[in-house]
Amino acid sequence: MNKTFLSLLSVCLTISGVFGAEEKNAAEAFERMKSFAGDWEGTAEWTGARTGTYPMKANYYLTGNGSALVENLIAEESPIMTSVYHLDGADLRMTHFCGAQNQPRLKADQVDLSRGLINFAFVDITNLRSPDAPHVHGMEMRWIDPNHINVTFLFQSGNKESRERIDLKRAAKKHD
């Protein structure tokens, strides 16, 4: 009986340690993301079913007393794409407000702070007009250094996939 109890206790402590580490990683990643506040500029490149390269600007700012980071991606002659990043308990989440007028919701499923990587996986979507309608289905964010970040969106439209890689350089840091 004692052996079984100790084994069960060991498993519970291991699991709680893993969840505690995930919560810490999500919180640390979000704290690092808060440093993105300000203006950025760079380029975006489509690969896959869509192709093309074009200039991209971005603006990041905090809202909700620092509880959410708002990202606006701005390309000429295109609707502004807005994403909102926030913590939900132990999870780092993102809602993307797309020019296609749908709202994919994603959750960080991989956070590797040593490599500056956050991978967001699709959770669900609101306002999708049809199952084949184009939408964001995943996203990867990498911070290279305090002045360079890469964001890669995975778009899905039916059985066709495209990736939009956005390379950004800080234009001006937001003043407090």
N, C-alpha and C positions, 0 to 999 in steps of 0.2 A: 504494500500500500504506500509506504513512504517513498519507494523507488518510483512508483507511478506518479505520485504527487510532485516529486522533484523534477521528473521529466516534463510533466505538464507545466510546471512553473518555469522551467528553462525555456520551453517553447513560447510561452506567453511573454516572457521578458525579451526574447529575441524579436518577436513580432512587434512589441511596443517600441523597441529600439529602432527597428526599420521604419515604422511609421513616424517616430520622432525625428529621425534623420530626414525623411521626405518632407516633413513639415518645415524643418529648419532650412533645407535646400530651397524650398519654394519661397519662404520668407526672405532668405538671403538673395535669391534671384530677383525678387520684386524690389528689394532695396537697391540693388544694382541698377535695375531698370529705371528707377526714379531719377537716376543721374542723367538719363537721356533728355530731360527737360530742356527745350530750346529748339533751334532751327537747324535743319540738316539739308544737304543737297547731294545729288549723285545721279546714278543711272539705274534704269530697270531694263531687264532683258527677259523676253519670253522664250521658252523652249518647249518642244512637244507639239501638240496640236496647233498651238498659236506660236507665232514667231515675231520678232521685232525688238528693237532697242529704242529707248527714248529717255529724255531727262526726267528726273523725279525730285521733288522737294518733299520734305516731311517736317512736321511740327509735333513736338511732344509737350504735354503739360499735365500737371497734377490737378486733380479735382477731389471733392469730397473729403476735405481736410487731409489730403495725402493718401487716401484709401484707394484711389484709382489713378491710373496713368492713361491719358487719352493720346492716341496716335492719329494724326491726319496725314494721309499720303496724297500728294497733289501732283498731278500730271496735266499738262496743257490739253485742253479739249476733251477731258475725261471728268466724270464725277469724282468728287473727293471721296476717298475711302477712309472710313474712320473705324478704329479698333479701340476697345477699352479693356485694359488689363487690370486685374484685381485679385486679391486673395479671397478664398472662401474656405475658412478653416485651414486645413493642411494643403489645400489645392491652390495652384496658380491657374487662373482662368482668363479667357479672352472671348469677347464677343466682337465679331466683325460686322460692321454695318456697310453692306456692299452696294456698289452702284447698280447691281442687278436687283436691288430692293429686297434682298433676303438677309437673314441674320444668322450665320453659322456661329455656334458656340463650341469652343475648344477648351481642352484642359491640358496642362503640361503633363506629359507622361514620361519625360526624360529631362532631368536637370543635371548638367555636368559643369559646375562652376569652374573647375580647373581648365576646361576647354572653352569656356564662355558660351556654352550651348544650352538652349532650351528648345525642346521639341514639343509642339502642341498637336494633340490628336483630336479628331472630330468627335463631338459628343452628340449634338443634335442641331437642328436648324428650324427657324421659324420663317414663315412666309415664302416657302419654296413653291413656286408655281406648278411644277411637275417634277417627278423623280429624275427626269433627264435634264432639268434646267441647270445652267452653269452655277457653280458655287465653290467657295473655299472649302477644302476638305482636310487640310492640314497646314501646318506652318512651322518653320524652323527659324529661330533667331540666334544670331551669333554676335557677340561683341568682341571685336578684335583688340581694341584699346579704347581709352576714354573718348576718342574722336572718330572712331570708325565702327560701324555696325553693318551687318548683312541680315536681310529678312528675305526668306524664300517662301512664297505661298504655293501650295498645291491646289490647283483648280481642277474640278471634275465637271464634265458635261456629258451625261450618258456614260458611255464606256471610253470616252476620250479624256486624256489628262494633259495638262500643261503646267509648267512651273514658271513663276515670275520671280526672278532673283533681283533684289533691290540692294545695291551697294551705296551706302550713305556715309558722308563725311560731315562732321559738325561744322555748321556755318557760323553760328554765334551761340554762345552759351547764355541761357536765361539768367538774368540778374535778379537777385532776391530783393 
